[in-house]
Amino acid sequence: MAMVRKMGRAKAGTEAPARTEAVHGAAVAQLAYEFYELRGREDGHDVEDWLKAEVIVLQRAANGHLSQAHWRRL
């Protein structure tokens, strides 16, 4: 039996978990790509770039520096 999660409207000033994950995922992807470009598009460092970007995005989120509005351009 498949589990269905009901997601109501988020309270003012908060984001629904799925929406937050999407924003964080997009931020991680963007930052990892920037690392790739800064390295001169050298292949073979994708996992390293992704994990490094993930740490930075999670730190920004924990410090309140990552919001939906901040990453709207993604």
QUIPEHU-V757129 format. One record per pair of residues at least 4 apart in sequence whose C-alpha atoms are under 6 Angstrom apart, sorted by the first residue. I is the first residue (numbers start at 1). GAP is how many residues later the second one is. If there is no record, write none. Layout:
# QUIPEHU-V757129
i:gap
I:GAP
I:GAP
This chain:
# QUIPEHU-V757129
i:gap
10:4
10:5
10:6
15:5
21:4
28:4
28:25
28:26
31:22
32:17
32:18
32:21
36:5
37:4
45:4
60:5
60:6
61:4
61:5
68:4
